[in-house]
Amino acid sequence: MPSAQPCSCRDITFAEVLRAIIDCKAPSAPGPDGIHPQFIKHLPEAGLNALHKLFNRLWALGICPQEWKKATI
């Protein structure tokens, strides 16, 4: 179950989302979700906007899904 503590911090900017995606190591393997970084890097603008909105909504609600805390090393 995700923890929920609303955040009064500023929103995540679209530029920050883009920078995080650009900085991902392209040849890396998919994480536990099975999504390959190349898939995210090649999202169209509508997909990037959806991610941006999702991240800000979760940020504002103070929710960090447990799945996002896992990594495949």
C-alpha positions, 0 to 999 in steps of 0.5 A, spaced: 500 500 500 502 506 498 504 511 503 500 518 502 502 524 505 501 530 501 506 534 499 506 542 499 513 542 494 513 545 487 510 541 481 515 537 477 516 541 471 516 538 464 523 539 463 525 535 469 521 529 467 525 530 460 532 531 463 530 524 467 528 521 461 534 523 457 539 521 463 537 514 463 542 509 461 539 507 454 542 500 454 540 498 461 535 493 462 528 493 463 526 494 471 521 490 475 515 493 471 518 490 464 518 497 461 525 498 457 528 505 458 528 505 450 520 505 450 520 511 455 525 515 451 521 514 444 514 516 447 511 521 443 509 528 446 502 525 449 506 520 452 511 524 456 505 529 458 501 523 461 507 521 465 508 529 467 501 529 469 501 522 473 508 524 477 505 531 479 499 528 481 502 522 485 507 528 488 501 532 490 498 526 494 504 524 497 504 517 494 510 513 492 508 506 489 511 500 492 513 498 485 517 504 484 522 503 490 524 496 487 530 495 482 533 490 478 540 490 479 
